[in-house]
Amino acid sequence: MATKVLVVDDAVFMRTVLKKMLEEEGMEIVGEAGNGEEAIQKAKELQPEVVTLDITMPVMDGVQALPKILEVSPNAKVIMCSAMGQQAMVVDAIKAGAKDFVVKPFQKPRVIEAIENALK
């Protein structure tokens, strides 16, 4: 059965790149969101197995959204997506329950590895 993934990023381009990578690996993109508030709503509604969560977004960032996503979708494995230089926020996110993180620009092998590790 395909892994159900919710892709969260404020940049449509980044969501598209990520969706294409994951679909090529046979994963099912069940939804996408452009900010933390949308992500919480979609996670509640869709109950994804994996959430790729951008750190820097308008309205509510990934670090703020993370505990709320885990609250409404407790089985979701969250992978943080960060730009270079956001290490401090990544550490906070891992402490708050994120399983792993990937750095932009995305390298497909690393993205797949992070998701596979999170699902173990």
Long-range contacts (C-beta under 8 A, 24 or more apart in sequence): 2-26, 2-27, 2-28, 3-27, 3-28, 3-49, 3-50, 3-115, 3-119, 4-28, 4-30, 4-46, 4-47, 4-48, 4-49, 4-50, 5-29, 5-30, 5-48, 5-49, 5-50, 5-51, 5-52, 5-115, 6-30, 6-31, 6-32, 6-33, 6-39, 6-42, 6-43, 6-46, 6-48, 6-50, 6-51, 6-52, 6-76, 7-31, 7-32, 7-33, 7-52, 8-32, 8-33, 8-34, 8-35, 8-36, 8-38, 8-39, 8-42, 8-51, 8-52, 8-53, 8-54, 8-57, 8-62, 8-65, 9-34, 9-52, 9-54, 9-57, 9-81, 10-34, 10-35, 10-54, 10-56, 10-57, 10-58, 11-54, 14-54, 14-81, 14-104, 14-106, 17-106, 18-52, 18-81, 18-106, 18-111, 21-106, 21-108, 21-111, 21-112, 22-111, 22-115, 24-108, 25-112, 27-115, 34-58, 35-59, 35-60, 35-65, 36-60, 36-61, 36-62, 36-64, 36-65, 36-68, 37-65, 39-65, 39-69, 40-65, 40-68, 40-69, 40-72, 43-69, 43-72, 43-73, 43-76, 44-72, 44-73, 46-73, 47-73, 47-75, 47-76, 48-73, 48-76, 49-75, 49-76, 49-77, 49-119, 50-76, 50-77, 50-78, 50-79, 50-115, 50-118, 50-119, 51-76, 51-77, 51-78, 51-79, 52-79, 52-81, 52-102, 52-111, 53-78, 53-79, 53-80, 53-81, 53-93, 53-98, 54-80, 54-81, 54-82, 55-80, 55-81, 55-82, 55-83, 55-86, 55-89, 55-90, 55-93, 56-82, 56-83, 56-86, 62-89, 62-93, 63-89, 63-92, 63-93, 63-96, 66-93, 66-96, 66-97, 66-98, 67-96, 67-97, 70-96, 70-97, 77-115, 77-118, 77-119, 78-118, 79-111, 79-114, 79-115, 79-118, 81-106
